[in-house]
Amino acid sequence: MRINWKGPIEDRRIKLLQERKTYGQIANILSKEFGIPVTYDMVQGRCKTSGITCKTINMNTTVNVAVTPNTNNNLNTLETMEVDLSNLSDLDISNNCNLFPGGDDDYINSKISLTPEKAKILKDLYQRLTDLKPRKVLSLSDLHSPFINFKACNEALLADQDADILVLNGDVYDGYAMSHFDKIQDVDFNVELAKVEKFLSVVTKMFKLVVWVGGNHDLYRFEKFVSKNCGGLKNFIMKNANPMEYLAKQFNNVIVVPHNWIEIGDVIFSHPEDFSSTDMRTAVNTEVRLRSVKQFIPNPDYRAVIIGHTHQLGKIVKNGMLLAEQGCMCHLYDYKFQRPAKNSWVTGYAVVEFDENMKVIFNKTNMITIE
């Protein structure tokens, strides 16, 4: 909206300048008195273009400030430096004032700097899930449809069907067709989605809530594929053709987490991108990385981190923190048979139990191996 700085509103602006009001104060007063939105930037811009500012209306004297000669910066010849303090009248420097009103708006509303937006989403989800006060959470990860090990899933679901929440801790589908790696054969993406739909049609009837955390395959592989191949269609495709959202909207109790971790109580379920072949190293590294963004974690006093991704299984307590890798629920790929990794994949899952205060119970939180 543009303002026609003529007549009463311009006269009022000048009057407020004479009263030594700040640009922010002038914007608020004009907005209230004239019933139109006036911003700090609008007032500042008008003052510059009109030449009528605090400086021109309230001419203050300048002061001389002595400067110590500095031979390193060739300032030997400078004895004094003239500093113009006439514009100080435009600053509110009272206690608890904001010297930069609106200064963070460009960051908070940026399409690139999404940290505040993501932090709010994660905080809202944390509150919603923690308020449910689940006493038991079942976590399955790395199903990698179409390579889902349905036999293993069947065993896990029947053994722990009393869980209040099912967490799918990343890589529910593989995105094989979107991989940039050399492939032995093509896999139709529709086959992957059909198997995930089959899986969700069962688990959504068994559990009150299914929480799907994004993994490096089902979240980032799709994002990277779209970014690389779809150009100006990226935003449209991400909004309207995201496979996770497409599958979840068919069921009324599936929550998609547009990120690779979620917190429930004092436990973080995460699907990191990095990987170490050293036993439990990925879990340890993930906790260290989470600490670096602790200010964005809803409950920064988390006490446990459960991760997928490694297809390894283990549990340790380090510095009072429970760290676990929860195995996988998929069959071995053919290329992993031809080119074996250092560590074999472990079929397994996690069970997490809380007390009445939503504190994780270490001795009842276990990684279960499926033979």
Secondary structure, 3 states (H helix, E strand, C coil): CCCCCCCHHHHHHHHHHHCCCCHHHHHHHHHHHHCCCCCHHHHHHHHHHHCCCHHHHCCCCCEEEECCCCHHHCCCCCCEEEECCHHHHHCCCCCCCCCCCCCCHHHHCCCCCCHHHHHHHHHHHHHHHHHCCCCEEEEECCCCECCECHHHHHHHHHHCCCCCEEEEECCCECCHHHCCCCCCCCCCHHHHHHHHHHHHHHHHHHCCEEEEECCHHHHHHHHHHHHHHCHHHHHHHHHHCCHHHHHHCCCCCEEEECCCEEEECCEEEECCCCCCCCCCHHHHHHHHHHHCCHHHCCCCCCCEEEECCCCCEEEEEECCEEEEEECECECCCHHHHHCCCCCCCCEEEEEEEECCCCCECHHHCEEEECC
